[in-house]
Amino acid sequence: MSNMFVSKWRVNEGAKRAEFGVLALAMCKQAKTEEGVSDARFYWCDANTIGFVIEAEAGCWGPGSKLAGATNKSVFDLADIAQVISDEVWMSAKVGEMNYNSSH
């Protein structure tokens, strides 16, 4: 079962929006090469903000995952010109129920 990793990034003042878009696309393409990642897309939320939706199996993306060097580079390249303003993990109702049931 996949989780959705949803984040918003805002371009830093003085950075070029065109570069922001190019780096966002590169990060999504690179994310799709990771085992367990089934989809990675970005959306413009406004002229200065991009939202990412990455669908991946638990442990294959996000905190604690072991990404390839090229994937980490794509994230750091993006972080050079933008900053994360929100970061969430969305899980399916089934995964949420499994987590709840395991607590009893």
N, C-alpha and C positions, 0 to 999 in steps of 0.2 A: 504494500500500500504506500502510496506517495503522500508526501507532505508538500505544501506550497510555501515557499519562502518569498515573502513579499517585503520589498524595501523601497524606500524613496531616497533619492540622491539629489542634492541641490548643487548646481555649478557654483564654483567660487567666483567672487567678484574679480573681473579682469580676465577670466578664462574664456576661451572661445566656445560658443555653443556648438559649432560644427564639429570641433574636436570632441566635445562631450558626447555627441551622437555617435561619432565614429568609434570612440572607446566603449560606449555602451553596447554597440553592435558586436564589437570584437569580444567583449566579455561574455555576451550571450552565446556567440559561436563557440568560444572556448569552453564554456560551462557544459554545452551539449556533448563535448567529447568525454566528459567524466562518466565513469561507470555509475549507474544508478540515477543519473539525471535524464529524465524523459523529455523535458521541454524547458526552454529558457527564452523569455521574451522581455522586451522593454517597451514602455509607452511614455509618451510625453504627457505630463500632467499639466504643465504650463510651460512658458518659455524658458524657465530656469530649473525645472524639476523633471526628473525621469523616475518612473516607477518600474521596478523589475518584478517579474513573477517567474520563479524558477520552481519547477516541479521535480521532486527527487525523492528517492527512498530515504528513510530516516538514516542518518549517519553519513550520507553521501554528499551532503551540502550543508553549509552553515557551521555553527560552532562545534568544534571537536572533530570535524571531518578532515580527512587527509587528502587534500587536493594536489593535483600535479603542479609542478613548478610553473608551467606556462599559464595555468589557470590562476594561481596566486599572483603572477606577474600582471595579468589582465586586471585583476581587482586592484592591485597597488597602482597601476597606471591610471585607472579611473580615480582612485583616491588622491592622486596628485593634483587633480583639477576640480574635485567635487567632494562633498561630505555627505555621509549618511544622516538623514534627518528622521527616519523611522525604519524599524527592522522587526518583522514579525514572522512567526512560524504558524501556519494554518494547517491543522490536521483534520482528517475526515471525522465524521461523527463516529464511525466504527473504531478508529484508532483512539479517539477520546474515550469511548466506552471501554475499550480494552485497558487503557491506562487506569480508568476509574476502578474497573473490576480487579485489577492486579493490586489495588491498594487495600483490598479487604481480605 
